[in-house]
Amino acid sequence: MAETRQRVESQYLRNYVPLSELTQDNLQELSRSTFVEQIPAGRTLFKKGDTDNRSYYILGGEIELDSGEGSPKSVAGATPASRFPLDHHRPRQATAKARTDVFYFQIDNNHLDLLLTWGQNAGYMVTEIDNSEETTDDGDWMTHMLRSSIFHRIPASNIQMVFMKMEAQPVRARDVVIRQGDEGDYYYYIKQGRAVVTRLTKTGQNIKLAELEAGSSFGEEALISETKRNASITMLTDGVLMRLAKADFASLLKEPVLQSVDYEQAQKLVASGDALWLDVRLESEHKNSALPDSLNVPLYLLRLKAQSLDRSKKYIIYCDTGRRSSSAVYLLTERGFDAYMLKGGLMAIKQQ
């Protein structure tokens, strides 16, 4: 009879950083693919220089982290240090070897980053545009779109092409415009009507995340971060959507707007005093590992706190992988800030 693998229950995952910031539904979803694993004393969990994109957490036993510089560091299960992932860098800055038999679990960082990104964006998806009246006139909806500072950053010819390339799509109540898990294909603007944002969990539960009204846009996240749709959008009423194909979105909006710099370029900008580091990860992640003198505004609060940022400064935005920071760059650019994404995020930085 096959041995049953022991799953790490969601209530236990909540003890670890940044898993503690996930919603209960997302914790349950993560739990279904997270299992207790074991390595014997003397075995290596990972080696210095490894580039795997996974987070390892110690449940029990003791791990030695040896960077080759100075004395090895020890991390034991059920201690404050074990709440954080081991050597959370890519490439790895140390070799992790079990001093005793060790029980641990591992998380796919791509999956985790997606859950964190959605969890932080879920409550704040609706664009801050006056949606009290439905937009019906062609000139009106174009004027609404042009209020976004995104259009101040792209060539006039691109603006003209955006409106030329956007096509009207009549929709009916209960039409599914975007389906969770599908590839990103279009960026949408609601000209008329209302829609609901939902996410299907692995338990089959459909969770309502937000409602969108005329004047709202959606669908850009999957196109920006090159990931699959992480929620579904269903029409609540009949209406009309304006949509822009993925290739046109990339060439006309994404490429001119999503500025990025590598770590060396970013350091020079910050050292000159022209730019500031902005960490859009959760506060718990920031406290665990952050770049010196960086400001921490979690992505889910960025819309609310954007007005408190210094518009005279450039912002170099970072997260672990670049997924959350790419969304943040687009969001701040919409609001008129000069924002740049750190290429590859923290995981791409070789710590000294």
LOKOL-87362 format. One record per residue (C-alpha): residue number from 1; residue in three letters; x, y, z. Coordinates in Angstrom, 3 decimals, padded with zeros to 6 digits. Last residue first. Layout:
(NUM 'Ala' (X Y Z))
...
This chain:
(352 'Gln' (027.817 040.565 -001.219))
(351 'Gln' (024.353 039.426 -002.228))
(350 'Lys' (024.002 038.395 -005.864))
(349 'Ile' (020.853 040.188 -006.937))
(348 'Ala' (018.515 038.299 -009.258))
(347 'Met' (016.220 037.091 -006.459))
(346 'Leu' (015.796 040.672 -005.296))
(345 'Gly' (013.856 041.588 -008.429))
(344 'Gly' (014.672 040.254 -011.886))
(343 'Lys' (015.146 043.715 -013.360))
(342 'Leu' (014.418 046.419 -010.781))
(341 'Met' (011.350 048.194 -012.144))
(340 'Tyr' (011.396 051.936 -012.784))
(339 'Ala' (008.973 054.699 -011.843))
(338 'Asp' (008.713 058.370 -012.807))
(337 'Phe' (005.346 059.139 -011.232))
(336 'Gly' (002.298 060.508 -013.080))
(335 'Arg' (-000.502 058.458 -011.563))
(334 'Glu' (-000.695 055.916 -014.388))
(333 'Thr' (003.089 055.612 -014.014))
(332 'Leu' (002.534 054.607 -010.404))
(331 'Leu' (000.187 051.749 -011.390))
(330 'Tyr' (002.388 050.537 -014.257))
(329 'Val' (005.442 050.527 -012.021))
(328 'Ala' (003.490 048.736 -009.275))
(327 'Ser' (002.314 045.967 -011.595))
(326 'Ser' (005.910 045.422 -012.703))
(325 'Ser' (006.973 045.457 -009.041))
(324 'Arg' (004.589 042.633 -008.149))
(323 'Arg' (005.958 040.365 -010.852))
(322 'Gly' (009.604 041.388 -010.554))
(321 'Thr' (010.802 038.293 -008.689))
(320 'Asp' (011.275 039.178 -005.022))
(319 'Cys' (009.895 042.727 -005.034))
(318 'Tyr' (011.441 045.960 -006.316))
(317 'Ile' (010.593 049.476 -007.385))
(316 'Ile' (013.209 052.070 -008.260))
(315 'Tyr' (011.354 055.341 -007.748))
(314 'Lys' (012.385 058.638 -009.351))
(313 'Lys' (011.973 061.653 -007.132))
(312 'Ser' (010.219 065.009 -007.634))
(311 'Arg' (006.835 063.316 -007.210))
(310 'Asp' (007.591 062.534 -003.564))
(309 'Leu' (005.166 059.841 -002.381))
(308 'Ser' (002.165 060.710 -000.171))
(307 'Gln' (-000.215 060.658 -003.144))
(306 'Ala' (000.659 057.035 -003.844))
(305 'Lys' (-000.562 055.920 -000.414))
(304 'Leu' (-004.011 054.572 -001.308))
(303 'Arg' (-003.046 053.090 -004.656))
(302 'Leu' (000.109 051.633 -003.114))
(301 'Leu' (-001.649 049.906 -000.227))
(300 'Tyr' (-002.129 046.489 -001.905))
(299 'Leu' (001.355 046.732 -003.374))
(298 'Pro' (002.975 047.019 000.040))
(297 'Val' (004.668 050.395 000.650))
(296 'Asn' (008.149 049.927 002.086))
(295 'Leu' (010.747 052.671 001.566))
(294 'Ser' (014.284 051.445 001.048))
(293 'Asp' (017.179 052.812 003.080))
(292 'Pro' (019.271 049.646 002.627))
(291 'Leu' (017.703 046.919 000.438))
(290 'Ala' (015.372 044.621 002.324))
(289 'Ser' (015.371 041.199 003.935))
(288 'Asn' (013.231 039.988 006.855))
(287 'Lys' (011.647 043.327 007.696))
(286 'His' (010.606 043.837 004.064))
(285 'Glu' (009.014 040.390 003.913))
(284 'Ser' (006.935 041.109 007.041))
(283 'Glu' (005.923 044.511 005.675))
(282 'Leu' (004.621 042.896 002.495))
(281 'Arg' (006.413 043.449 -000.777))
(280 'Val' (006.258 046.741 -002.680))
(279 'Asp' (009.811 047.839 -001.782))
(278 'Leu' (010.544 051.334 -003.090))
(277 'Trp' (014.190 052.382 -003.444))
(276 'Leu' (014.611 056.114 -004.018))
(275 'Ala' (015.998 058.029 -006.982))
(274 'Asp' (017.788 061.264 -007.844))
(273 'Gly' (020.058 061.232 -004.798))
(272 'Ser' (023.093 060.269 -006.862))
(271 'Ala' (023.509 057.088 -004.806))
(270 'Val' (019.957 056.003 -005.735))
(269 'Leu' (020.575 056.440 -009.451))
(268 'Lys' (023.963 054.717 -009.244))
(267 'Gln' (022.516 051.767 -007.299))
(266 'Ala' (019.729 051.385 -009.863))
(265 'Gln' (022.175 051.179 -012.756))
(264 'Glu' (024.116 048.420 -010.973))
(263 'Tyr' (020.943 046.542 -010.017))
(262 'Asp' (019.504 046.519 -013.530))
(261 'Val' (017.017 049.115 -014.689))
(260 'Ser' (013.454 048.911 -015.980))
(259 'Gln' (010.939 051.224 -017.603))
(258 'Leu' (007.485 049.758 -018.095))
(257 'Val' (005.725 052.646 -019.864))
(256 'Pro' (006.984 052.689 -023.469))
(255 'Glu' (007.006 048.869 -023.715))
(254 'Lys' (003.643 048.310 -021.997))
(253 'Leu' (001.466 050.826 -023.827))
(252 'Leu' (001.825 050.740 -027.645))
(251 'Ser' (004.011 047.671 -028.239))
(250 'Ala' (002.722 045.429 -025.466))
(249 'Phe' (-000.912 046.527 -025.669))
(248 'Asp' (-000.837 046.047 -029.450))
(247 'Ala' (000.527 042.512 -029.097))
(246 'Lys' (-002.022 041.682 -026.374))
(245 'Ala' (-005.046 042.927 -028.347))
(244 'Leu' (-006.887 046.052 -027.167))
(243 'Arg' (-010.502 045.859 -026.031))
(242 'Met' (-013.390 048.285 -025.683))
(241 'Leu' (-016.270 046.724 -023.805))
(240 'Val' (-019.979 047.374 -024.333))
(239 'Gly' (-022.784 046.460 -021.970))
(238 'Asp' (-025.437 044.054 -020.770))
(237 'Thr' (-025.278 043.618 -017.040))
(236 'Leu' (-023.362 041.614 -014.430))
(235 'Met' (-020.613 040.711 -016.894))
(234 'Thr' (-018.129 038.085 -015.724))
(233 'Ile' (-014.402 038.585 -015.095))
(232 'Ser' (-012.445 035.511 -013.955))
(231 'Ala' (-009.284 035.505 -011.869))
(230 'Asn' (-005.576 034.692 -012.107))
(229 'Arg' (-005.299 034.986 -015.891))
(228 'Lys' (-002.081 033.326 -016.953))
(227 'Thr' (001.257 035.066 -016.582))
(226 'Glu' (003.295 037.343 -018.846))
(225 'Ser' (003.727 039.955 -016.064))
(224 'Ile' (002.386 042.917 -018.041))
(223 'Leu' (-000.186 041.042 -020.128))
(222 'Ala' (-001.478 039.056 -017.143))
(221 'Glu' (-001.776 042.294 -015.145))
(220 'Glu' (-003.426 044.351 -017.911))
(219 'Gly' (-006.781 042.561 -017.905))
(218 'Phe' (-008.886 045.354 -016.481))
(217 'Ser' (-010.092 048.908 -017.082))
(216 'Ser' (-012.803 050.798 -015.248))
(215 'Gly' (-014.764 053.709 -016.728))
(214 'Ala' (-018.084 051.851 -016.613))
(213 'Glu' (-018.180 049.704 -013.473))
(212 'Leu' (-016.093 046.935 -011.927))
(211 'Glu' (-017.062 044.797 -008.946))
(210 'Ala' (-014.473 043.119 -006.737))
(209 'Leu' (-013.177 039.861 -005.267))
(208 'Lys' (-016.097 037.435 -005.261))
(207 'Ile' (-014.941 033.930 -004.326))
(206 'Asn' (-016.087 030.862 -006.291))
(205 'Gln' (-015.561 027.731 -004.196))
(204 'Gly' (-014.486 024.620 -006.091))
(203 'Thr' (-012.118 023.441 -003.359))
(202 'Lys' (-009.207 024.374 -005.602))
(201 'Thr' (-010.348 027.984 -005.426))
(200 'Leu' (-012.182 029.814 -008.216))
(199 'Arg' (-011.576 033.565 -008.251))
(198 'Thr' (-014.191 036.184 -009.051))
(197 'Val' (-014.283 039.702 -010.509))
(196 'Val' (-017.738 041.109 -011.284))
(195 'Ala' (-018.778 043.262 -014.231))
(194 'Arg' (-020.840 046.398 -014.875))
(193 'Gly' (-022.062 048.042 -018.071))
(192 'Gln' (-020.897 050.549 -020.677))
(191 'Lys' (-017.475 051.612 -021.931))
(190 'Ile' (-015.637 049.100 -019.773))
(189 'Tyr' (-011.974 049.075 -020.829))
(188 'Tyr' (-010.241 045.797 -021.599))
(187 'Tyr' (-006.687 044.544 -022.279))
(186 'Tyr' (-006.705 041.415 -024.407))
(185 'Asp' (-005.074 037.983 -024.823))
(184 'Gly' (-003.808 036.779 -021.458))
(183 'Glu' (-003.636 032.980 -021.388))
(182 'Asp' (-006.479 031.237 -019.617))
(181 'Gly' (-006.269 030.051 -016.006))
(180 'Gln' (-009.184 032.149 -014.742))
(179 'Arg' (-011.615 033.038 -017.531))
(178 'Ile' (-011.903 036.565 -018.861))
(177 'Val' (-015.031 037.977 -020.538))
(176 'Val' (-017.509 035.458 -019.129))
(175 'Asp' (-020.943 036.609 -020.394))
(174 'Arg' (-023.473 036.544 -017.525))
(173 'Ala' (-025.176 039.811 -018.704))
(172 'Arg' (-024.527 040.427 -022.366))
(171 'Val' (-021.514 041.839 -024.162))
(170 'Pro' (-020.931 044.099 -027.177))
(169 'Gln' (-017.207 044.191 -028.066))
(168 'Ala' (-015.867 047.464 -029.470))
(167 'Glu' (-012.376 047.415 -030.913))
(166 'Met' (-009.262 049.243 -029.786))
(165 'Lys' (-006.655 049.522 -032.548))
(164 'Met' (-007.515 053.051 -033.676))
(163 'Phe' (-007.767 054.283 -030.101))
(162 'Val' (-004.388 052.799 -029.217))
(161 'Met' (-002.925 053.990 -032.544))
(160 'Gln' (-003.714 057.624 -031.754))
(159 'Ile' (-002.143 057.287 -028.353))
(158 'Asn' (000.903 055.615 -029.877))
(157 'Ser' (001.318 058.478 -032.380))
(156 'Ala' (001.241 060.927 -029.494))
(155 'Pro' (004.258 059.147 -028.014))
(154 'Ile' (003.824 057.502 -024.595))
(153 'Arg' (004.446 058.885 -021.159))
(152 'His' (001.586 061.348 -020.843))
(151 'Phe' (-000.829 058.580 -021.872))
(150 'Ile' (000.058 056.572 -018.789))
(149 'Ser' (-000.899 059.656 -016.782))
(148 'Ser' (-004.500 058.403 -016.971))
(147 'Arg' (-006.993 061.130 -017.763))
(146 'Leu' (-006.807 059.992 -021.405))
(145 'Met' (-008.992 056.992 -020.617))
(144 'His' (-011.848 059.182 -019.384))
(143 'Thr' (-011.553 061.443 -022.447))
(142 'Met' (-011.754 058.404 -024.718))
(141 'Trp' (-014.872 057.249 -022.866))
(140 'Asp' (-016.483 060.651 -023.287))
(139 'Gly' (-015.626 061.099 -026.963))
(138 'Asp' (-017.353 057.852 -027.881))
(137 'Asp' (-020.479 058.820 -025.908))
(136 'Thr' (-021.908 056.229 -023.557))
(135 'Thr' (-019.947 056.361 -020.327))
(134 'Glu' (-022.064 055.138 -017.444))
(133 'Glu' (-022.493 057.580 -014.606))
(132 'Ser' (-021.110 057.370 -011.087))
(131 'Asn' (-017.838 055.882 -012.289))
(130 'Asp' (-015.610 058.843 -011.505))
(129 'Ile' (-012.177 057.354 -012.121))
(128 'Glu' (-009.930 055.752 -009.488))
(127 'Thr' (-009.451 052.484 -011.337))
(126 'Val' (-011.091 049.494 -009.691))
(125 'Met' (-008.679 046.772 -008.678))
(124 'Tyr' (-008.144 047.744 -005.069))
(123 'Gly' (-009.500 044.885 -003.006))
(122 'Ala' (-007.884 042.131 -005.020))
(121 'Asn' (-004.501 043.727 -005.659))
(120 'Gln' (-002.694 042.470 -002.568))
(119 'Gly' (-004.182 038.993 -002.712))
(118 'Trp' (-003.539 038.834 -006.435))
(117 'Thr' (000.125 039.656 -006.076))
(116 'Leu' (000.537 037.438 -003.030))
(115 'Leu' (-001.057 034.447 -004.767))
(114 'Leu' (001.053 035.008 -007.890))
(113 'Asp' (004.206 035.371 -005.812))
(112 'Leu' (003.467 032.102 -004.042))
(111 'His' (002.972 030.177 -007.284))
(110 'Asn' (006.170 031.576 -008.789))
(109 'Asn' (007.979 030.979 -005.502))
(108 'Asp' (007.170 027.254 -005.503))
(107 'Ile' (007.072 026.403 -001.799))
(106 'Gln' (009.109 023.869 000.171))
(105 'Phe' (008.510 021.956 003.368))
(104 'Tyr' (010.884 020.806 006.081))
(103 'Phe' (011.719 017.974 008.473))
(102 'Val' (015.403 017.620 009.263))
(101 'Asp' (017.449 014.716 010.636))
(100 'Thr' (020.354 016.449 012.314))
(99 'Arg' (023.082 018.800 011.065))
(98 'Ala' (021.311 019.007 007.683))
(97 'Lys' (023.307 020.926 005.089))
(96 'Ala' (022.322 024.200 003.399))
(95 'Thr' (025.023 025.652 001.132))
(94 'Ala' (025.134 029.431 001.057))
(93 'Gln' (024.482 032.445 -001.187))
(92 'Arg' (021.888 030.732 -003.345))
(91 'Pro' (021.561 032.261 -006.817))
(90 'Arg' (018.921 033.458 -006.186))
(89 'His' (018.302 034.560 -002.632))
(88 'His' (016.039 033.538 000.259))
(87 'Asp' (018.744 031.756 002.240))
(86 'Leu' (016.248 029.650 004.233))
(85 'Pro' (012.685 030.966 004.216))
(84 'Phe' (011.504 032.815 007.350))
(83 'Arg' (009.582 031.394 010.317))
(82 'Ser' (012.661 029.290 011.111))
(81 'Ala' (014.458 032.335 012.521))
(80 'Pro' (011.864 032.698 015.307))
(79 'Thr' (012.533 029.100 016.442))
(78 'Ala' (010.372 025.987 015.979))
(77 'Gly' (012.926 024.334 013.670))
(76 'Ala' (016.595 025.166 013.968))
(75 'Val' (018.760 027.496 011.867))
(74 'Ser' (022.558 027.438 012.213))
(73 'Lys' (024.949 029.868 010.540))
(72 'Pro' (028.350 028.670 009.352))
(71 'Ser' (031.377 030.582 010.676))
(70 'Gly' (033.104 033.051 008.388))
(69 'Glu' (032.889 033.142 004.619))
(68 'Gly' (032.212 029.859 002.840))
(67 'Ser' (028.507 030.673 002.769))
(66 'Asp' (027.637 027.754 005.069))
(65 'Leu' (024.044 027.455 006.258))
(64 'Glu' (023.644 024.620 008.786))
(63 'Ile' (020.158 023.158 009.242))
(62 'Glu' (018.675 021.820 012.494))
(61 'Gly' (015.692 019.596 013.192))
(60 'Gly' (012.014 020.411 012.820))
(59 'Leu' (009.683 022.391 010.560))
(58 'Ile' (012.323 024.227 008.507))
(57 'Tyr' (011.102 026.308 005.565))
(56 'Tyr' (012.466 026.178 002.012))
(55 'Ser' (011.480 028.702 -000.676))
(54 'Arg' (011.795 027.741 -004.332))
(53 'Asn' (013.098 029.357 -007.528))
(52 'Asp' (016.101 027.108 -008.086))
(51 'Thr' (019.280 029.001 -009.003))
(50 'Asp' (021.868 027.008 -007.029))
(49 'Gly' (025.088 028.957 -006.431))
(48 'Lys' (025.637 027.693 -002.899))
(47 'Lys' (024.087 024.261 -002.630))
(46 'Phe' (020.651 022.991 -001.616))
(45 'Leu' (019.208 020.557 000.933))
(44 'Thr' (022.495 018.738 001.510))
(43 'Arg' (022.578 015.485 003.497))
(42 'Gly' (024.648 015.078 006.667))
(41 'Ala' (021.690 014.268 008.926))
(40 'Pro' (018.781 012.727 007.042))
(39 'Ile' (016.368 014.644 004.765))
(38 'Gln' (012.615 014.858 005.301))
(37 'Glu' (009.565 016.302 003.534))
(36 'Val' (006.218 017.544 004.871))
(35 'Phe' (003.901 018.425 001.986))
(34 'Thr' (002.616 021.546 000.220))
(33 'Ser' (000.400 021.247 -002.878))
(32 'Arg' (-002.976 021.228 -001.143))
(31 'Ser' (-001.714 023.709 001.454))
(30 'Leu' (-001.300 026.424 -001.181))
(29 'Glu' (-005.019 026.342 -001.984))
(28 'Gln' (-005.890 026.379 001.704))
(27 'Leu' (-003.609 029.363 002.215))
(26 'Asn' (-005.224 031.064 -000.784))
(25 'Asp' (-008.658 030.595 000.739))
(24 'Gln' (-007.480 031.846 004.136))
(23 'Thr' (-006.028 034.979 002.555))
(22 'Leu' (-002.245 035.177 002.384))
(21 'Glu' (-000.302 037.438 004.757))
(20 'Ser' (000.920 034.620 007.005))
(19 'Leu' (002.591 033.019 003.994))
(18 'Pro' (005.174 035.850 004.054))
(17 'Val' (006.528 034.631 006.442))
(16 'Tyr' (005.507 031.439 008.266))
(15 'Asn' (003.023 030.715 011.067))
(14 'Arg' (000.081 030.823 008.632))
(13 'Leu' (001.383 027.610 007.056))
(12 'Tyr' (000.238 025.799 010.221))
(11 'Gln' (-003.378 026.899 009.828))
(10 'Ser' (-003.210 025.884 006.164))
(9 'Glu' (-002.241 022.291 006.903))
(8 'Val' (001.114 020.930 005.753))
(7 'Arg' (000.178 017.709 003.950))
(6 'Gln' (001.532 014.356 005.051))
(5 'Arg' (002.298 012.068 002.138))
(4 'Thr' (000.351 008.798 002.152))
(3 'Glu' (002.537 005.710 001.736))
(2 'Ala' (001.405 003.390 -001.059))
(1 'Met' (000.000 000.000 000.000))
